[in-house]
Amino acid sequence: MAFALHFATFFVAIIGVSLLAGAPAGSSVAAIAIPSVWWEFLPPQFEFSPLNGDDYHRFAIFLVCSGLAISSCNLYREALAILRR
């Protein structure tokens, strides 16, 4: 499996949106990122093609890491709300 950074910029977007707008918005960005990467970055570019096992693995790892990032941002938002009381 080749090392690819297709989802690298989306992690920053997910963290930023999750911190500013909450977990539902971060989950929406994560859900939109998968078809976006599939269409834009996976060969052949700018068309949907069948996925191979490596692509499914990348998507799964992205979803797990996104879930952890969204959960961490949600906990941070809750801690800030408690501290502000």
PANU-350068 format. One line per field, with one value per atom (N, C-alpha, C): residue number from 1; atom name; residue in three letters; x, y, z. Coordinates in Angstrom, 3 decimals. Layout:
num: [NUM | ...]
atome: [CA | ...]
residu: [ALA | ...]
xx: [X | ...]
yy: [Y | ...]
zz: [Z | ...]
This chain:
num: [1 | 1 | 1 | 2 | 2 | 2 | 3 | 3 | 3 | 4 | 4 | 4 | 5 | 5 | 5 | 6 | 6 | 6 | 7 | 7 | 7 | 8 | 8 | 8 | 9 | 9 | 9 | 10 | 10 | 10 | 11 | 11 | 11 | 12 | 12 | 12 | 13 | 13 | 13 | 14 | 14 | 14 | 15 | 15 | 15 | 16 | 16 | 16 | 17 | 17 | 17 | 18 | 18 | 18 | 19 | 19 | 19 | 20 | 20 | 20 | 21 | 21 | 21 | 22 | 22 | 22 | 23 | 23 | 23 | 24 | 24 | 24 | 25 | 25 | 25 | 26 | 26 | 26 | 27 | 27 | 27 | 28 | 28 | 28 | 29 | 29 | 29 | 30 | 30 | 30 | 31 | 31 | 31 | 32 | 32 | 32 | 33 | 33 | 33 | 34 | 34 | 34 | 35 | 35 | 35 | 36 | 36 | 36 | 37 | 37 | 37 | 38 | 38 | 38 | 39 | 39 | 39 | 40 | 40 | 40 | 41 | 41 | 41 | 42 | 42 | 42 | 43 | 43 | 43 | 44 | 44 | 44 | 45 | 45 | 45 | 46 | 46 | 46 | 47 | 47 | 47 | 48 | 48 | 48 | 49 | 49 | 49 | 50 | 50 | 50 | 51 | 51 | 51 | 52 | 52 | 52 | 53 | 53 | 53 | 54 | 54 | 54 | 55 | 55 | 55 | 56 | 56 | 56 | 57 | 57 | 57 | 58 | 58 | 58 | 59 | 59 | 59 | 60 | 60 | 60 | 61 | 61 | 61 | 62 | 62 | 62 | 63 | 63 | 63 | 64 | 64 | 64 | 65 | 65 | 65 | 66 | 66 | 66 | 67 | 67 | 67 | 68 | 68 | 68 | 69 | 69 | 69 | 70 | 70 | 70 | 71 | 71 | 71 | 72 | 72 | 72 | 73 | 73 | 73 | 74 | 74 | 74 | 75 | 75 | 75 | 76 | 76 | 76 | 77 | 77 | 77 | 78 | 78 | 78 | 79 | 79 | 79 | 80 | 80 | 80 | 81 | 81 | 81 | 82 | 82 | 82 | 83 | 83 | 83 | 84 | 84 | 84 | 85 | 85 | 85]
atome: [N | CA | C | N | CA | C | N | CA | C | N | CA | C | N | CA | C | N | CA | C | N | CA | C | N | CA | C | N | CA | C | N | CA | C | N | CA | C | N | CA | C | N | CA | C | N | CA | C | N | CA | C | N | CA | C | N | CA | C | N | CA | C | N | CA | C | N | CA | C | N | CA | C | N | CA | C | N | CA | C | N | CA | C | N | CA | C | N | CA | C | N | CA | C | N | CA | C | N | CA | C | N | CA | C | N | CA | C | N | CA | C | N | CA | C | N | CA | C | N | CA | C | N | CA | C | N | CA | C | N | CA | C | N | CA | C | N | CA | C | N | CA | C | N | CA | C | N | CA | C | N | CA | C | N | CA | C | N | CA | C | N | CA | C | N | CA | C | N | CA | C | N | CA | C | N | CA | C | N | CA | C | N | CA | C | N | CA | C | N | CA | C | N | CA | C | N | CA | C | N | CA | C | N | CA | C | N | CA | C | N | CA | C | N | CA | C | N | CA | C | N | CA | C | N | CA | C | N | CA | C | N | CA | C | N | CA | C | N | CA | C | N | CA | C | N | CA | C | N | CA | C | N | CA | C | N | CA | C | N | CA | C | N | CA | C | N | CA | C | N | CA | C | N | CA | C | N | CA | C | N | CA | C | N | CA | C | N | CA | C | N | CA | C | N | CA | C]
residu: [MET | MET | MET | ALA | ALA | ALA | PHE | PHE | PHE | ALA | ALA | ALA | LEU | LEU | LEU | HIS | HIS | HIS | PHE | PHE | PHE | ALA | ALA | ALA | THR | THR | THR | PHE | PHE | PHE | PHE | PHE | PHE | VAL | VAL | VAL | ALA | ALA | ALA | ILE | ILE | ILE | ILE | ILE | ILE | GLY | GLY | GLY | VAL | VAL | VAL | SER | SER | SER | LEU | LEU | LEU | LEU | LEU | LEU | ALA | ALA | ALA | GLY | GLY | GLY | ALA | ALA | ALA | PRO | PRO | PRO | ALA | ALA | ALA | GLY | GLY | GLY | SER | SER | SER | SER | SER | SER | VAL | VAL | VAL | ALA | ALA | ALA | ALA | ALA | ALA | ILE | ILE | ILE | ALA | ALA | ALA | ILE | ILE | ILE | PRO | PRO | PRO | SER | SER | SER | VAL | VAL | VAL | TRP | TRP | TRP | TRP | TRP | TRP | GLU | GLU | GLU | PHE | PHE | PHE | LEU | LEU | LEU | PRO | PRO | PRO | PRO | PRO | PRO | GLN | GLN | GLN | PHE | PHE | PHE | GLU | GLU | GLU | PHE | PHE | PHE | SER | SER | SER | PRO | PRO | PRO | LEU | LEU | LEU | ASN | ASN | ASN | GLY | GLY | GLY | ASP | ASP | ASP | ASP | ASP | ASP | TYR | TYR | TYR | HIS | HIS | HIS | ARG | ARG | ARG | PHE | PHE | PHE | ALA | ALA | ALA | ILE | ILE | ILE | PHE | PHE | PHE | LEU | LEU | LEU | VAL | VAL | VAL | CYS | CYS | CYS | SER | SER | SER | GLY | GLY | GLY | LEU | LEU | LEU | ALA | ALA | ALA | ILE | ILE | ILE | SER | SER | SER | SER | SER | SER | CYS | CYS | CYS | ASN | ASN | ASN | LEU | LEU | LEU | TYR | TYR | TYR | ARG | ARG | ARG | GLU | GLU | GLU | ALA | ALA | ALA | LEU | LEU | LEU | ALA | ALA | ALA | ILE | ILE | ILE | LEU | LEU | LEU | ARG | ARG | ARG | ARG | ARG | ARG]
xx: [0.844 | 0.000 | 0.895 | 0.675 | 1.459 | 0.983 | 1.918 | 1.601 | 1.046 | -0.186 | -0.830 | -1.466 | -1.442 | -1.988 | -3.231 | -4.129 | -5.336 | -6.210 | -6.255 | -7.161 | -6.487 | -5.239 | -4.482 | -5.138 | -5.570 | -6.151 | -7.544 | -8.210 | -9.558 | -9.548 | -8.468 | -8.392 | -8.404 | -7.690 | -7.683 | -9.083 | -9.765 | -11.124 | -12.073 | -11.948 | -12.826 | -12.603 | -11.355 | -11.065 | -11.577 | -11.327 | -11.793 | -13.300 | -13.988 | -15.454 | -16.013 | -15.399 | -15.882 | -15.711 | -14.617 | -14.412 | -15.376 | -15.624 | -16.463 | -17.956 | -18.368 | -19.797 | -20.320 | -19.449 | -19.911 | -19.757 | -20.140 | -19.965 | -20.802 | -22.062 | -22.822 | -22.204 | -21.702 | -21.069 | -19.762 | -18.985 | -17.754 | -18.023 | -19.087 | -19.465 | -19.898 | -20.563 | -20.976 | -19.768 | -18.779 | -17.562 | -16.852 | -16.799 | -16.162 | -16.910 | -18.238 | -19.031 | -18.877 | -18.745 | -18.580 | -17.166 | -16.194 | -14.804 | -14.567 | -15.261 | -15.010 | -15.349 | -16.561 | -16.799 | -15.945 | -15.601 | -14.754 | -13.367 | -12.767 | -11.453 | -11.555 | -12.611 | -12.798 | -12.854 | -13.547 | -13.700 | -12.464 | -11.856 | -10.780 | -9.396 | -9.084 | -7.700 | -7.384 | -8.346 | -8.056 | -8.053 | -7.091 | -7.027 | -8.172 | -8.703 | -8.515 | -9.197 | -8.520 | -9.027 | -10.267 | -11.138 | -12.368 | -13.375 | -13.358 | -14.414 | -14.447 | -15.628 | -15.785 | -15.439 | -14.512 | -14.104 | -14.246 | -14.223 | -14.320 | -13.148 | -13.433 | -12.415 | -11.757 | -10.486 | -9.796 | -9.685 | -9.077 | -8.978 | -8.216 | -7.170 | -6.407 | -7.257 | -8.097 | -8.956 | -9.959 | -10.561 | -11.484 | -10.773 | -9.532 | -8.748 | -8.480 | -8.114 | -7.881 | -9.152 | -10.285 | -11.551 | -11.877 | -11.655 | -11.952 | -11.048 | -9.759 | -8.825 | -9.188 | -9.576 | -9.992 | -11.209 | -12.191 | -13.395 | -13.093 | -12.212 | -11.844 | -11.123 | -10.140 | -9.395 | -10.286 | -11.193 | -12.125 | -13.038 | -13.522 | -14.363 | -13.632 | -12.362 | -11.580 | -11.373 | -11.095 | -10.904 | -12.194 | -13.308 | -14.602 | -14.956 | -14.715 | -14.997 | -14.120 | -12.852 | -11.956 | -12.392 | -12.776 | -13.247 | -14.539 | -15.414 | -16.661 | -16.384 | -15.457 | -15.086 | -14.475 | -13.676 | -13.075 | -14.153 | -15.127 | -16.221 | -17.024 | -17.271 | -17.998 | -17.203 | -15.889 | -15.043 | -15.029 | -14.974 | -15.032 | -16.358 | -17.450 | -18.756 | -18.832 | -18.242 | -18.230 | -17.379 | -16.226 | -15.337 | -15.913 | -16.754 | -17.333 | -18.475 | -18.995 | -20.104 | -19.653]
yy: [-1.166 | 0.000 | 1.237 | 2.101 | 3.318 | 4.349 | 5.159 | 6.213 | 7.410 | 7.770 | 8.884 | 9.815 | 11.095 | 12.105 | 12.743 | 11.944 | 12.471 | 13.240 | 12.801 | 13.382 | 14.400 | 14.749 | 15.578 | 16.931 | 17.615 | 18.943 | 18.872 | 17.762 | 17.637 | 17.515 | 17.001 | 16.919 | 18.313 | 19.236 | 20.613 | 21.208 | 20.960 | 21.478 | 20.863 | 19.580 | 18.900 | 19.436 | 19.629 | 20.148 | 21.581 | 22.405 | 23.788 | 23.899 | 23.144 | 23.192 | 22.606 | 21.539 | 20.930 | 21.868 | 22.616 | 23.556 | 24.736 | 25.215 | 26.392 | 26.088 | 24.989 | 24.741 | 23.491 | 22.625 | 21.454 | 20.148 | 19.082 | 17.736 | 17.440 | 17.865 | 17.567 | 18.187 | 19.403 | 20.047 | 19.349 | 18.944 | 18.200 | 16.864 | 16.200 | 14.925 | 15.134 | 16.232 | 16.537 | 16.767 | 17.476 | 17.708 | 16.382 | 15.508 | 14.201 | 13.376 | 13.450 | 12.686 | 13.238 | 14.543 | 15.150 | 14.947 | 14.772 | 14.623 | 13.331 | 12.270 | 10.981 | 11.025 | 11.422 | 11.484 | 12.548 | 13.599 | 14.632 | 14.080 | 13.358 | 12.753 | 11.690 | 10.903 | 9.858 | 10.471 | 11.566 | 12.181 | 12.968 | 13.710 | 14.625 | 13.998 | 13.102 | 12.687 | 11.259 | 10.365 | 8.979 | 8.809 | 8.072 | 7.920 | 7.076 | 7.355 | 8.535 | 9.744 | 10.865 | 12.059 | 12.603 | 13.209 | 13.859 | 12.909 | 11.668 | 10.723 | 9.643 | 9.119 | 8.049 | 6.725 | 6.011 | 4.712 | 3.685 | 2.402 | 1.386 | 1.499 | 1.265 | 1.360 | 0.014 | 0.044 | -1.200 | -1.297 | -2.336 | -2.576 | -1.487 | -0.955 | 0.122 | 1.376 | 1.675 | 2.848 | 2.684 | 1.508 | 1.252 | 1.361 | 0.889 | 0.980 | 2.439 | 3.252 | 4.683 | 5.372 | 5.041 | 5.635 | 5.249 | 3.990 | 3.522 | 4.209 | 4.297 | 4.963 | 6.436 | 7.072 | 8.471 | 8.650 | 7.769 | 7.875 | 7.670 | 6.731 | 6.498 | 7.711 | 8.223 | 9.396 | 10.636 | 10.779 | 11.906 | 11.811 | 10.623 | 10.430 | 10.784 | 10.398 | 10.757 | 12.261 | 12.911 | 14.363 | 15.082 | 14.641 | 15.270 | 15.076 | 13.892 | 13.634 | 14.506 | 14.633 | 15.475 | 16.932 | 17.417 | 18.799 | 19.002 | 18.007 | 18.110 | 18.147 | 17.330 | 17.359 | 18.705 | 19.269 | 20.572 | 21.651 | 21.614 | 22.587 | 22.464 | 21.236 | 21.022 | 21.512 | 21.280 | 21.752 | 23.277 | 23.938 | 25.392 | 25.906 | 25.226 | 25.637 | 25.509 | 24.458 | 24.271 | 25.349 | 25.650 | 26.653 | 28.065 | 28.341 | 29.668 | 29.932 | 28.905 | 29.088 | 29.701]
zz: [0.000 | 0.000 | 0.000 | -0.950 | -1.075 | -0.061 | 0.377 | 1.336 | 0.589 | 0.878 | 0.183 | 1.206 | 0.895 | 1.792 | 1.200 | 0.682 | 0.052 | 1.033 | 2.284 | 3.265 | 4.188 | 3.941 | 4.882 | 5.142 | 4.118 | 4.326 | 4.941 | 4.773 | 5.319 | 6.840 | 7.417 | 8.872 | 9.497 | 8.886 | 9.390 | 9.299 | 8.200 | 8.033 | 9.053 | 9.295 | 10.248 | 11.655 | 12.037 | 13.375 | 13.510 | 12.503 | 12.560 | 12.632 | 11.802 | 11.801 | 13.091 | 13.583 | 14.825 | 16.013 | 16.041 | 17.136 | 17.050 | 15.851 | 15.689 | 15.705 | 15.069 | 14.877 | 15.569 | 16.066 | 16.796 | 16.032 | 16.710 | 16.185 | 14.935 | 14.852 | 13.632 | 12.376 | 12.511 | 11.359 | 10.995 | 11.991 | 11.721 | 11.061 | 11.484 | 10.856 | 9.415 | 9.156 | 7.777 | 6.883 | 7.392 | 6.611 | 6.339 | 7.334 | 7.138 | 6.104 | 6.134 | 5.164 | 3.747 | 3.622 | 2.300 | 1.770 | 2.669 | 2.247 | 1.464 | 1.810 | 1.146 | -0.339 | -0.748 | -2.197 | -2.890 | -2.156 | -2.739 | -3.069 | -2.138 | -2.392 | -3.476 | -3.427 | -4.435 | -5.826 | -5.987 | -7.304 | -7.729 | -6.790 | -7.164 | -7.199 | -6.274 | -6.101 | -6.515 | -6.445 | -6.794 | -8.307 | -8.828 | -10.287 | -10.812 | -11.961 | -12.809 | -12.179 | -12.225 | -11.564 | -12.256 | -11.449 | -11.888 | -12.528 | -12.059 | -12.392 | -11.325 | -11.097 | -10.119 | -10.776 | -10.172 | -10.683 | -9.562 | -9.900 | -8.846 | -7.868 | -6.608 | -5.570 | -5.344 | -4.952 | -4.604 | -3.078 | -2.605 | -1.165 | -0.431 | -1.049 | -0.408 | -0.220 | -1.190 | -1.081 | 0.060 | 0.170 | 1.277 | 2.620 | 2.669 | 3.893 | 4.252 | 3.287 | 3.531 | 4.022 | 3.426 | 3.847 | 5.291 | 5.628 | 6.984 | 8.006 | 7.715 | 8.622 | 8.760 | 7.654 | 7.709 | 8.602 | 8.472 | 9.297 | 10.777 | 11.094 | 12.496 | 13.061 | 12.328 | 12.803 | 12.869 | 11.929 | 11.964 | 13.176 | 13.465 | 14.644 | 15.932 | 16.010 | 17.192 | 17.290 | 16.160 | 16.160 | 16.527 | 15.979 | 16.273 | 17.743 | 18.271 | 19.688 | 20.594 | 20.243 | 21.033 | 21.002 | 19.840 | 19.722 | 20.502 | 20.492 | 21.244 | 22.746 | 23.212 | 24.632 | 25.007 | 24.124 | 24.371 | 24.459 | 23.554 | 23.605 | 24.893 | 25.332 | 26.587 | 27.793 | 27.779 | 28.883 | 28.935 | 27.784 | 27.751 | 28.295 | 27.947 | 28.453 | 29.966 | 30.521 | 31.974 | 32.633 | 32.056 | 32.640 | 32.572 | 31.620 | 31.469 | 32.445 | 33.105 | 34.059 | 35.329]
